[in-house]
Amino acid sequence: QVQLVESGGGLVQAGGSLRLSCEVSGSMTSLEGIGWYRQIPQRSRELVARFSILGDPIFVDDVRGRFAIFKDNTKNSVDLQMDNLKPEDTAVYFCNRDSSRLYAWGRGTQVTVSS
């Protein structure tokens, strides 16, 4: 069974940076298809960063140019580098595959951006 463990969240001022990490473990695990979601209270979970089938990074408009996504095969993790953070980036961040192939959700990591 695949386990997803998100880490790296915290409290940061607007304009600051954080790097989130998603460690993937379990039998026959692969980083293929793993992306990053975020959830704001009372709103549905939103996929904000992922890799295309060709391996190119894809971002939603709100974060493009500020976020970057990386695979680290040595740690078996997918990291999300978040720069120039805005208060509207405040959310719980989760990692997982796309909605048609979800693993069990991890606990997520809280990101809070103060103005």
mmCIF file of the C-alpha atoms, coordinates in Angstrom:
data_MODEL
# 
_entry.id   MODEL 
# 
loop_
_atom_site.group_PDB 
_atom_site.id 
_atom_site.type_symbol 
_atom_site.label_atom_id 
_atom_site.label_alt_id 
_atom_site.label_comp_id 
_atom_site.label_asym_id 
_atom_site.label_entity_id 
_atom_site.label_seq_id 
_atom_site.pdbx_PDB_ins_code 
_atom_site.Cartn_x 
_atom_site.Cartn_y 
_atom_site.Cartn_z 
_atom_site.occupancy 
_atom_site.B_iso_or_equiv 
_atom_site.pdbx_formal_charge 
_atom_site.auth_seq_id 
_atom_site.auth_comp_id 
_atom_site.auth_asym_id 
_atom_site.auth_atom_id 
_atom_site.pdbx_PDB_model_num 
ATOM 1   C CA . GLN A 1 1   ? 0.000   0.000  0.000   1.00 0.00 ? 1   GLN A CA 1 
ATOM 2   C CA . VAL A 1 2   ? 1.356   3.385  -1.004  1.00 0.00 ? 2   VAL A CA 1 
ATOM 3   C CA . GLN A 1 3   ? 1.820   6.030  1.666   1.00 0.00 ? 3   GLN A CA 1 
ATOM 4   C CA . LEU A 1 4   ? 2.137   9.745  0.988   1.00 0.00 ? 4   LEU A CA 1 
ATOM 5   C CA . VAL A 1 5   ? 3.732   11.968 3.616   1.00 0.00 ? 5   VAL A CA 1 
ATOM 6   C CA . GLU A 1 6   ? 3.764   15.713 3.081   1.00 0.00 ? 6   GLU A CA 1 
ATOM 7   C CA . SER A 1 7   ? 6.087   18.020 4.994   1.00 0.00 ? 7   SER A CA 1 
ATOM 8   C CA . GLY A 1 8   ? 7.670   21.460 4.883   1.00 0.00 ? 8   GLY A CA 1 
ATOM 9   C CA . GLY A 1 9   ? 4.705   23.704 5.545   1.00 0.00 ? 9   GLY A CA 1 
ATOM 10  C CA . GLY A 1 10  ? 4.718   26.581 7.987   1.00 0.00 ? 10  GLY A CA 1 
ATOM 11  C CA . LEU A 1 11  ? 4.022   30.236 8.572   1.00 0.00 ? 11  LEU A CA 1 
ATOM 12  C CA . VAL A 1 12  ? 5.704   32.722 6.253   1.00 0.00 ? 12  VAL A CA 1 
ATOM 13  C CA . GLN A 1 13  ? 5.267   36.377 5.383   1.00 0.00 ? 13  GLN A CA 1 
ATOM 14  C CA . ALA A 1 14  ? 4.006   37.442 1.991   1.00 0.00 ? 14  ALA A CA 1 
ATOM 15  C CA . GLY A 1 15  ? 6.862   37.369 -0.501  1.00 0.00 ? 15  GLY A CA 1 
ATOM 16  C CA . GLY A 1 16  ? 8.598   34.554 1.307   1.00 0.00 ? 16  GLY A CA 1 
ATOM 17  C CA . SER A 1 17  ? 9.369   31.001 0.204   1.00 0.00 ? 17  SER A CA 1 
ATOM 18  C CA . LEU A 1 18  ? 8.736   27.465 1.338   1.00 0.00 ? 18  LEU A CA 1 
ATOM 19  C CA . ARG A 1 19  ? 9.711   24.088 -0.051  1.00 0.00 ? 19  ARG A CA 1 
ATOM 20  C CA . LEU A 1 20  ? 7.280   21.240 0.450   1.00 0.00 ? 20  LEU A CA 1 
ATOM 21  C CA . SER A 1 21  ? 8.225   17.604 0.173   1.00 0.00 ? 21  SER A CA 1 
ATOM 22  C CA . CYS A 1 22  ? 6.059   14.585 -0.628  1.00 0.00 ? 22  CYS A CA 1 
ATOM 23  C CA . GLU A 1 23  ? 7.694   11.314 0.316   1.00 0.00 ? 23  GLU A CA 1 
ATOM 24  C CA . VAL A 1 24  ? 6.206   8.283  -1.400  1.00 0.00 ? 24  VAL A CA 1 
ATOM 25  C CA . SER A 1 25  ? 6.640   4.870  0.183   1.00 0.00 ? 25  SER A CA 1 
ATOM 26  C CA . GLY A 1 26  ? 5.196   1.388  -0.101  1.00 0.00 ? 26  GLY A CA 1 
ATOM 27  C CA . SER A 1 27  ? 5.547   -1.582 -2.360  1.00 0.00 ? 27  SER A CA 1 
ATOM 28  C CA . MET A 1 28  ? 6.446   -0.956 -5.987  1.00 0.00 ? 28  MET A CA 1 
ATOM 29  C CA . THR A 1 29  ? 6.105   2.787  -5.558  1.00 0.00 ? 29  THR A CA 1 
ATOM 30  C CA . SER A 1 30  ? 6.774   5.220  -8.331  1.00 0.00 ? 30  SER A CA 1 
ATOM 31  C CA . LEU A 1 31  ? 6.771   8.992  -8.542  1.00 0.00 ? 31  LEU A CA 1 
ATOM 32  C CA . GLU A 1 32  ? 4.891   8.802  -11.821 1.00 0.00 ? 32  GLU A CA 1 
ATOM 33  C CA . GLY A 1 33  ? 1.824   10.995 -11.820 1.00 0.00 ? 33  GLY A CA 1 
ATOM 34  C CA . ILE A 1 34  ? 2.420   12.559 -8.405  1.00 0.00 ? 34  ILE A CA 1 
ATOM 35  C CA . GLY A 1 35  ? 1.414   16.204 -8.215  1.00 0.00 ? 35  GLY A CA 1 
ATOM 36  C CA . TRP A 1 36  ? 0.481   18.779 -5.603  1.00 0.00 ? 36  TRP A CA 1 
ATOM 37  C CA . TYR A 1 37  ? -3.002  19.825 -4.530  1.00 0.00 ? 37  TYR A CA 1 
ATOM 38  C CA . ARG A 1 38  ? -4.164  22.432 -2.080  1.00 0.00 ? 38  ARG A CA 1 
ATOM 39  C CA . GLN A 1 39  ? -7.360  22.867 -0.130  1.00 0.00 ? 39  GLN A CA 1 
ATOM 40  C CA . ILE A 1 40  ? -8.760  26.046 1.313   1.00 0.00 ? 40  ILE A CA 1 
ATOM 41  C CA . PRO A 1 41  ? -11.492 25.595 3.942   1.00 0.00 ? 41  PRO A CA 1 
ATOM 42  C CA . GLN A 1 42  ? -14.964 25.179 2.422   1.00 0.00 ? 42  GLN A CA 1 
ATOM 43  C CA . ARG A 1 43  ? -13.512 24.773 -1.054  1.00 0.00 ? 43  ARG A CA 1 
ATOM 44  C CA . SER A 1 44  ? -12.703 21.656 -3.049  1.00 0.00 ? 44  SER A CA 1 
ATOM 45  C CA . ARG A 1 45  ? -9.181  20.362 -3.360  1.00 0.00 ? 45  ARG A CA 1 
ATOM 46  C CA . GLU A 1 46  ? -7.362  21.904 -6.315  1.00 0.00 ? 46  GLU A CA 1 
ATOM 47  C CA . LEU A 1 47  ? -4.516  20.373 -8.304  1.00 0.00 ? 47  LEU A CA 1 
ATOM 48  C CA . VAL A 1 48  ? -1.960  23.179 -8.600  1.00 0.00 ? 48  VAL A CA 1 
ATOM 49  C CA . ALA A 1 49  ? 1.168   21.503 -9.959  1.00 0.00 ? 49  ALA A CA 1 
ATOM 50  C CA . ARG A 1 50  ? 1.908   18.266 -11.754 1.00 0.00 ? 50  ARG A CA 1 
ATOM 51  C CA . PHE A 1 51  ? 3.948   16.747 -14.559 1.00 0.00 ? 51  PHE A CA 1 
ATOM 52  C CA . SER A 1 52  ? 2.556   16.116 -18.004 1.00 0.00 ? 52  SER A CA 1 
ATOM 53  C CA . ILE A 1 53  ? 2.766   12.674 -19.558 1.00 0.00 ? 53  ILE A CA 1 
ATOM 54  C CA . LEU A 1 54  ? 5.946   13.902 -21.258 1.00 0.00 ? 54  LEU A CA 1 
ATOM 55  C CA . GLY A 1 55  ? 7.397   15.055 -17.943 1.00 0.00 ? 55  GLY A CA 1 
ATOM 56  C CA . ASP A 1 56  ? 6.885   18.777 -18.402 1.00 0.00 ? 56  ASP A CA 1 
ATOM 57  C CA . PRO A 1 57  ? 5.732   20.722 -15.322 1.00 0.00 ? 57  PRO A CA 1 
ATOM 58  C CA . ILE A 1 58  ? 2.196   22.104 -15.482 1.00 0.00 ? 58  ILE A CA 1 
ATOM 59  C CA . PHE A 1 59  ? 0.767   24.714 -13.125 1.00 0.00 ? 59  PHE A CA 1 
ATOM 60  C CA . VAL A 1 60  ? -2.543  26.433 -12.592 1.00 0.00 ? 60  VAL A CA 1 
ATOM 61  C CA . ASP A 1 61  ? -2.546  30.101 -13.534 1.00 0.00 ? 61  ASP A CA 1 
ATOM 62  C CA . ASP A 1 62  ? -2.534  31.301 -9.912  1.00 0.00 ? 62  ASP A CA 1 
ATOM 63  C CA . VAL A 1 63  ? 0.886   29.810 -9.195  1.00 0.00 ? 63  VAL A CA 1 
ATOM 64  C CA . ARG A 1 64  ? 2.632   29.743 -12.557 1.00 0.00 ? 64  ARG A CA 1 
ATOM 65  C CA . GLY A 1 65  ? 5.917   31.620 -12.397 1.00 0.00 ? 65  GLY A CA 1 
ATOM 66  C CA . ARG A 1 66  ? 6.071   31.366 -8.607  1.00 0.00 ? 66  ARG A CA 1 
ATOM 67  C CA . PHE A 1 67  ? 5.988   27.606 -7.960  1.00 0.00 ? 67  PHE A CA 1 
ATOM 68  C CA . ALA A 1 68  ? 8.266   24.870 -9.265  1.00 0.00 ? 68  ALA A CA 1 
ATOM 69  C CA . ILE A 1 69  ? 7.920   21.102 -8.989  1.00 0.00 ? 69  ILE A CA 1 
ATOM 70  C CA . PHE A 1 70  ? 10.799  18.644 -8.771  1.00 0.00 ? 70  PHE A CA 1 
ATOM 71  C CA . LYS A 1 71  ? 11.288  14.905 -8.536  1.00 0.00 ? 71  LYS A CA 1 
ATOM 72  C CA . ASP A 1 72  ? 13.992  13.609 -6.195  1.00 0.00 ? 72  ASP A CA 1 
ATOM 73  C CA . ASN A 1 73  ? 14.602  9.960  -7.002  1.00 0.00 ? 73  ASN A CA 1 
ATOM 74  C CA . THR A 1 74  ? 17.131  9.594  -4.173  1.00 0.00 ? 74  THR A CA 1 
ATOM 75  C CA . LYS A 1 75  ? 14.467  10.424 -1.596  1.00 0.00 ? 75  LYS A CA 1 
ATOM 76  C CA . ASN A 1 76  ? 11.597  9.057  -3.675  1.00 0.00 ? 76  ASN A CA 1 
ATOM 77  C CA . SER A 1 77  ? 9.879   12.380 -3.259  1.00 0.00 ? 77  SER A CA 1 
ATOM 78  C CA . VAL A 1 78  ? 8.222   15.130 -5.255  1.00 0.00 ? 78  VAL A CA 1 
ATOM 79  C CA . ASP A 1 79  ? 9.016   18.617 -3.971  1.00 0.00 ? 79  ASP A CA 1 
ATOM 80  C CA . LEU A 1 80  ? 7.135   21.856 -4.477  1.00 0.00 ? 80  LEU A CA 1 
ATOM 81  C CA . GLN A 1 81  ? 9.218   25.019 -4.308  1.00 0.00 ? 81  GLN A CA 1 
ATOM 82  C CA . MET A 1 82  ? 6.988   28.000 -3.603  1.00 0.00 ? 82  MET A CA 1 
ATOM 83  C CA . ASP A 1 83  ? 8.386   31.501 -4.028  1.00 0.00 ? 83  ASP A CA 1 
ATOM 84  C CA . ASN A 1 84  ? 6.837   34.956 -3.756  1.00 0.00 ? 84  ASN A CA 1 
ATOM 85  C CA . LEU A 1 85  ? 4.067   33.522 -1.624  1.00 0.00 ? 85  LEU A CA 1 
ATOM 86  C CA . LYS A 1 86  ? 0.788   35.406 -1.302  1.00 0.00 ? 86  LYS A CA 1 
ATOM 87  C CA . PRO A 1 87  ? -1.859  35.299 1.440   1.00 0.00 ? 87  PRO A CA 1 
ATOM 88  C CA . GLU A 1 88  ? -4.191  33.570 -1.015  1.00 0.00 ? 88  GLU A CA 1 
ATOM 89  C CA . ASP A 1 89  ? -1.739  30.643 -1.138  1.00 0.00 ? 89  ASP A CA 1 
ATOM 90  C CA . THR A 1 90  ? -2.752  29.820 2.433   1.00 0.00 ? 90  THR A CA 1 
ATOM 91  C CA . ALA A 1 91  ? -4.092  26.266 2.380   1.00 0.00 ? 91  ALA A CA 1 
ATOM 92  C CA . VAL A 1 92  ? -3.387  22.693 3.352   1.00 0.00 ? 92  VAL A CA 1 
ATOM 93  C CA . TYR A 1 93  ? -1.177  21.171 0.665   1.00 0.00 ? 93  TYR A CA 1 
ATOM 94  C CA . PHE A 1 94  ? -1.445  17.509 -0.329  1.00 0.00 ? 94  PHE A CA 1 
ATOM 95  C CA . CYS A 1 95  ? 0.279   15.343 -2.886  1.00 0.00 ? 95  CYS A CA 1 
ATOM 96  C CA . ASN A 1 96  ? -1.310  12.570 -4.915  1.00 0.00 ? 96  ASN A CA 1 
ATOM 97  C CA . ARG A 1 97  ? -1.825  11.295 -8.421  1.00 0.00 ? 97  ARG A CA 1 
ATOM 98  C CA . ASP A 1 98  ? -4.567  12.606 -10.692 1.00 0.00 ? 98  ASP A CA 1 
ATOM 99  C CA . SER A 1 99  ? -8.189  12.165 -9.663  1.00 0.00 ? 99  SER A CA 1 
ATOM 100 C CA . SER A 1 100 ? -8.729  8.991  -11.694 1.00 0.00 ? 100 SER A CA 1 
ATOM 101 C CA . ARG A 1 101 ? -5.851  7.139  -9.964  1.00 0.00 ? 101 ARG A CA 1 
ATOM 102 C CA . LEU A 1 102 ? -5.728  8.482  -6.438  1.00 0.00 ? 102 LEU A CA 1 
ATOM 103 C CA . TYR A 1 103 ? -3.782  6.861  -3.657  1.00 0.00 ? 103 TYR A CA 1 
ATOM 104 C CA . ALA A 1 104 ? -5.032  7.209  -0.083  1.00 0.00 ? 104 ALA A CA 1 
ATOM 105 C CA . TRP A 1 105 ? -4.587  10.834 0.941   1.00 0.00 ? 105 TRP A CA 1 
ATOM 106 C CA . GLY A 1 106 ? -1.894  11.832 3.364   1.00 0.00 ? 106 GLY A CA 1 
ATOM 107 C CA . ARG A 1 107 ? -2.427  14.318 6.170   1.00 0.00 ? 107 ARG A CA 1 
ATOM 108 C CA . GLY A 1 108 ? -1.188  17.258 4.183   1.00 0.00 ? 108 GLY A CA 1 
ATOM 109 C CA . THR A 1 109 ? 0.944   20.143 5.360   1.00 0.00 ? 109 THR A CA 1 
ATOM 110 C CA . GLN A 1 110 ? -0.399  23.546 6.365   1.00 0.00 ? 110 GLN A CA 1 
ATOM 111 C CA . VAL A 1 111 ? 0.938   26.632 4.617   1.00 0.00 ? 111 VAL A CA 1 
ATOM 112 C CA . THR A 1 112 ? -0.006  29.980 6.099   1.00 0.00 ? 112 THR A CA 1 
ATOM 113 C CA . VAL A 1 113 ? 1.046   33.224 4.428   1.00 0.00 ? 113 VAL A CA 1 
ATOM 114 C CA . SER A 1 114 ? 0.629   36.395 6.441   1.00 0.00 ? 114 SER A CA 1 
ATOM 115 C CA . SER A 1 115 ? 0.149   39.772 4.805   1.00 0.00 ? 115 SER A CA 1 
# 
